[in-house]
Amino acid sequence: NSDYSASDFDEIVWQGPSYEAVADNPLKIKAAAGTYIATAYLKAKANGGNAMPYEDNCPATSAPFTVYSLGADLQIAASATTICKGESVVLNANADGWTGNISYDWGNLGKSSTVTATPSKDTMIVVTATVKSTTGSCEKKDSIFIKVNEAPVVDKIDVNAESICQGEQVTINATSIENAVYTWYEDGVQIPGENLESIILTPNAGNHMYAVKAAVNGCVSNVKKTTTS
């Protein structure tokens, strides 16, 4: 009412979720999530100078305002935290217990709660979750480290003899790669028990195709091939 100023009001009654108090204005509390209102009552006097009950003192009620909950800490769930170069990882931001309209920002990865990343090197990925109101915003950040391993490269495969007689042995060597586990094939069929960079075989008569691949930290190399007869 334009006929009254702030000094004309007596107490301010604040009401919110599980909260009601007659307090100063402005009110400063650690507010729980929910909707709050303030009601002000005039310093009106009745006959004889007795104060009128609050309910009769022309209450003026504020517009409601909302306190949003950020719930638990923002967390990122990843389909994997260690990948091979060229692979992708799915990332999901979990804002469990939050209220309000939540927005997400993963930088150049996108603005939805779930994104896919294909990093080419070890990377720290950060997401920001924000709840906006008419008077401001609340936000939290979380990050996750993605380890990217390079796949090994088998760039050569050597045979000590391209042609042998039946019953003779042949030695085949692949590129030496530290900590690698090798898989060998003869004519497309895996040779059991052979997982080192060098193998010694006594092949049957005929032409044969040999191939090898190497794996380090779960990342598999290219396949290298050679022939003998």
Disulfide bonds with the S-S distance in Angstrom:
Cys84-Cys219 2.05
